[in-house]
Amino acid sequence: MRPRPRAVFGALAFSAAVLLAIVALHPDPLRRLEQELASGRLLPAASRAQQLLASLEDDPAAANVLLRRGGFPKLVRALADAGRYEEAIEAARRWCDAAPEQPEAWIALAARERDALRPAEQLRALERAAALRDEDAALQRQIAALARRLQRRATLERALERLAELEPEPTGALWELALLALGRDAPDRAEHALARLLAFEPTHRAAWRVRLELALARGDDDAFTRWREQAQAVFGRRDGLEFASAVLVSAGRYERAFTLWLEHGAGLSERAERLASLAAALPAREAAERIEAAIGKGADEPALHRLALALWREAGAYGRAARHARALLAQRPDDDALAETLVQLELAAGDEAAAIETLRQRLAREPARLDLADRLVALLWDAGRVEQALAVARSAAERADDPERWRALAERARAAGRDEEAIAAYERALRAGAPAEPVLAALEETALAAGRLEVADAALARLAALRPDDPAIAARRAELALWRERPAQAAALLERALARRPGDRGLVRRLARAALAAGNTVLARTAYERLLRERPGDPEALRSLAELAAWRSDLAAEARYRLALLARGLDPVRNAVRLLVLWRAGWTPPPAQLAALERAARGVALPAAAHLAAARAWREAHE
């Protein structure tokens, strides 16, 4: 049965009345939510938001109403402020479902995922928001930060690429892009990023360094040279070289860094220091040869010569080191230390002639430098150039007029066999005030060796005046007098000496020997007789007196001395034979000596037998 129109209309009116009553009793929930948020009532606002979220589940169409009224942001905010992150995330997702084209919805979802400590979900939400808001650099920065944290390299690269396009000065983004490309072993992408970076900031040192390292790693020498030159144009020649050198050193390419400074560092004050530090990492010979090659091409600088000198010396090539020292000395002839270094290097290289010539040139420039003269004399002497050594020593002694120099000259001349020059030098030393005794003694010896007896005698006379009680001097003077055929003078000298020292047997012995050497037998006999009186039985005196008696045919005297020798067991055979000869010649032995003579003659050869028989017959006749 069809309802009546009046009944239907009445039912509708009743329903409307009920709804009006509900609205009157329950005002708009969204408005109430806004009021509670405005008043800071977080918990009631959160409860209201939960009710609204539940109503969305019951009536999906209500989401559109809430979207049109802008209620989703308030709903999400109320739940988040109350710490109900899961429900806030759910509300944000409802918002994203209702309006997927609104970037704000995705940004709100990302914020809530961040509150819930869900970085991966936060990153996805931010990527959706960035896809809708492509010009927002802040979103790209957030994405880059999260991707860096989560190690999402591809996402990070996309964000950085976009940041490089959006930011007015994308230095940081491009630098990070370059580093990421290097980490992925993508040098082309890294080079592209570095080129873009340097276009924005040409003075970015780290970018230049990486760019040079890339070229070095690729082995692209042309690119390395090109970028080094560009870096020098930006930073200046010195800084550019420092920069490229540091890159080469960090890569262990010391030889190339050394060559770089050598070829392109001309005129820079740091060049020598850098070359020296780099040379320490290279073989000394190799570094020195590179420097010599550069010098040969025209880089004739003192600093390079000094470095080459040090390197060749370290390598033990002293001759080549001396070559550079010579070049430096030509530029600074007054550098005494450098000249000394050159001499040492020439000597170490075994080039004595060069060292002598160097010292000669220095001495010619500074003739007052006696130390140079001494060194030159020593070198000339060691080299066997005696005449030149003596000439230089004589010149130095005349310039200084120093007694020790004259004395040293005399000793050198004496060693060289130049006795006359040595005598003159000793006399000059005495005139200059040298110690008299040693110089006079040396002068006397030299004069004797040269046959200059008068000079030797004069020196001994001066020595005797200084040491009047020295018997040796008197003996020497006496010997000289005998050699000069002045026996009276010799005797007088020794007599005077013996008068001062009467018991000096050594002096008497010297007198006797000197007299014998000079052929003065009378003086010799007198001296030996005196010695024999002072020392009875002296073998030397007995032998010498026996010989002297034989020389003058004094048979009795000779026999007496030989019997004394025989009694002491000295030369028994010789003395026995001589006594027998004397007996036969007319000497008659005393009876007391016959037994001793017989015993001595038993070991004598046959000619003595007849003498023994005669001696025995004579003894029997006189008994």
URSULTA-V115088 format. One record per backbone hydrogen bond with DSSP energy under -0.5 kcal/mol. NH is the residue of the N-H (numbers start at 0). CO is the residue of the C=O. If there is no record, write none. Layout:
# URSULTA-V115088
nh = {NH,NH}
co = {CO,CO}
This chain:
# URSULTA-V115088
nh = {7,8,9,10,11,12,13,14,15,16,17,18,19,20,21,22,23,24,25,26,31,32,33,34,35,36,37,38,39,40,41,44,45,46,47,48,49,50,51,52,53,54,55,56,57,58,61,62,63,64,65,66,67,68,69,70,71,73,74,75,76,77,78,79,80,81,82,83,84,87,88,89,90,91,92,93,94,95,96,97,98,101,102,104,105,106,107,108,109,110,111,112,113,114,115,116,117,121,122,123,124,125,126,127,128,129,130,131,132,133,135,136,139,140,141,142,143,144,145,146,147,148,149,150,151,152,155,156,157,158,159,160,161,162,163,164,165,166,170,173,174,175,176,177,178,179,180,181,182,183,184,185,189,190,191,192,193,194,195,196,197,198,199,199,200,203,204,207,208,209,210,211,212,213,214,215,216,217,218,219,220,223,224,225,226,227,228,229,230,231,232,233,234,235,239,240,241,242,243,244,245,246,247,248,249,250,251,252,253,256,257,258,259,260,261,262,263,264,267,270,273,274,275,276,277,278,279,280,281,286,287,288,289,290,291,292,293,294,295,296,297,298,299,300,304,305,306,307,308,309,310,311,312,313,314,315,315,316,317,320,321,322,323,324,325,326,327,328,329,330,331,334,335,338,339,340,341,342,343,344,345,346,347,348,349,350,351,354,355,356,357,358,359,360,361,362,363,364,365,368,369,372,373,374,375,376,377,378,379,380,381,382,383,384,385,388,389,390,391,392,393,394,395,396,397,398,399,400,405,406,407,408,409,410,411,412,413,414,415,416,417,418,421,422,423,424,425,426,427,428,429,430,431,432,432,433,438,439,440,441,442,443,444,445,446,447,448,449,450,450,451,452,455,456,457,458,459,460,461,462,463,464,465,466,469,470,473,474,475,476,477,478,479,480,481,482,483,484,485,489,490,491,492,493,494,495,496,497,498,499,500,503,504,507,508,509,510,511,512,513,514,515,516,517,518,518,519,520,523,524,525,526,527,528,529,530,531,532,533,534,537,541,542,543,544,545,546,547,548,549,550,551,552,553,554,557,558,559,560,561,562,563,564,565,566,567,568,569,570,574,575,576,577,578,579,580,581,582,583,584,585,586,588,592,593,593,594,596,597,598,599,600,601,601,602,603,607,608,609,610,611,612,613,614,615,616,617,618,619,620,621,622}
co = {3,4,5,6,7,8,9,10,11,12,13,14,15,16,17,18,19,20,21,24,27,28,29,30,31,32,33,34,36,35,39,40,41,42,43,44,45,46,47,48,49,50,51,52,53,54,58,59,60,60,61,62,63,64,66,65,65,69,70,71,72,73,74,75,76,77,79,78,82,83,84,85,86,87,88,89,90,91,92,93,94,98,100,101,101,102,103,104,105,106,107,108,109,110,111,113,112,117,118,119,120,121,122,123,124,125,126,127,128,131,132,134,135,136,137,138,139,140,141,142,143,144,145,146,146,150,151,152,153,154,155,156,157,158,159,160,161,162,168,169,170,171,172,173,174,175,176,177,178,179,181,180,185,186,187,188,189,190,191,192,193,194,195,196,196,200,202,203,204,205,206,207,208,209,210,211,212,213,214,214,218,219,220,221,222,223,224,225,226,227,228,229,230,231,235,236,237,238,239,240,241,242,243,244,245,246,248,247,251,252,253,254,255,256,257,258,259,260,264,267,269,270,271,272,273,274,275,277,278,282,283,284,285,286,287,288,289,290,291,292,294,293,297,298,300,301,302,303,304,305,306,307,308,309,310,311,312,311,315,316,317,318,319,320,321,322,323,324,325,326,327,331,333,334,335,336,337,338,339,340,341,342,343,344,346,345,349,350,351,352,353,354,355,356,357,358,359,360,361,365,367,368,369,370,371,372,373,374,375,376,377,378,380,379,383,384,385,386,387,388,389,390,391,392,393,394,395,396,401,402,403,404,405,406,407,408,409,410,411,413,412,416,417,418,419,420,421,422,423,424,425,426,427,428,429,428,434,435,436,437,438,439,440,441,442,443,444,445,446,447,446,450,451,452,453,454,455,456,457,458,459,460,461,462,466,468,469,470,471,472,473,474,475,476,477,478,479,481,480,485,486,487,488,489,490,491,492,493,494,495,496,500,502,503,504,505,506,507,508,509,510,511,512,513,514,515,514,518,519,520,521,522,523,524,525,526,527,528,529,530,534,537,538,539,540,541,542,543,544,545,546,547,549,548,552,553,554,555,556,557,558,559,560,561,562,563,565,564,568,570,571,572,573,574,575,576,577,578,579,580,582,581,586,589,589,590,590,592,593,594,595,596,597,598,599,600,604,605,605,606,607,608,609,610,611,612,613,614,615,616,617,619}
